Amino acid sequence: MTELTRRIAILREVDGWFGERGFGLILTEEDGEYWAHLFPKTSLIVSVPRYGRGRSQEEAAESARGRYKVEQEGR
């Protein structure tokens, strides 16, 4: 598995995880950091900006998932 293939697999998995919970995931780069923004699939408007961040898109996505688990699922 190449590095690019691994990164894409992580992003797809996290995006699918949020999709199961009714959210879409948008990743942006701002000032050298990546941010994960959430939007409900029913509106397609970002309603939870800067929900996770990291040095890469994968880190931002995983950060958002970790925060969601704590805040919404009590884990």
N, C-alpha and C positions, 0 to 999 in steps of 0.2 A: 504494500500500500504506500503510495507516495504521500508526501507531506500535504499536498493540495487535496488529494482524495480524502485523507484523514480529516482535514479541516472542514471540508464540505460535508462529510458524514456527521461530524459533531453539530454543525449548524442545522442540518436537516433534522437530526434527532431532537434537538432542543426546540426547533420550530414546531415539529410535530407534537411534542409534549405540551407546549402552550396551546396548540390547535385543539387538542383534546379538552382543554379547559375553556375554549371559546375565544382565545386571543390570537392575534397575529403579532409578529415580531419584526421590527424594523431596526437595522443597525446603521449607525452613522459614526463618522470620525469627526471629532472636534478637538482642536488643540493637542493633537498627538495621542488622544485617548479615544476609545470606542465606547459608544453608549448604546444600550438596548432600550428601545421604546416599545410599549405595548399598546395595542388597540383592540377593542372588541370587534370580533368578526362581523357583527351586525351593523357597525357604523363606518368602518374603514377610516376613522379619524383618530389620530393618536390621542389617547385620553390619559395615559400614564407615561409621561416623558421621563427620560433619564432613570429608568427603573433599575438598570444594572450597568456597570462599566468595567473596562479592563484594558489591557495593553494590546489586545487583539479582538477581533470580532467574536472568536470563540470564548474568550474570557468574559466579555461583556454579556454574551448570551447565557453562559453558565452562572454568572453573577446574578442575572435577573431571575433565573430559575431558582437559585438558592434563596434569594430574598422572598420569592413567591411562596416557596415551601414553608418558610418561617412565618411569614405574615398571614398567609391564607390557609395553610394546612397544619400549622402548629408543629412543624418538624424542624 
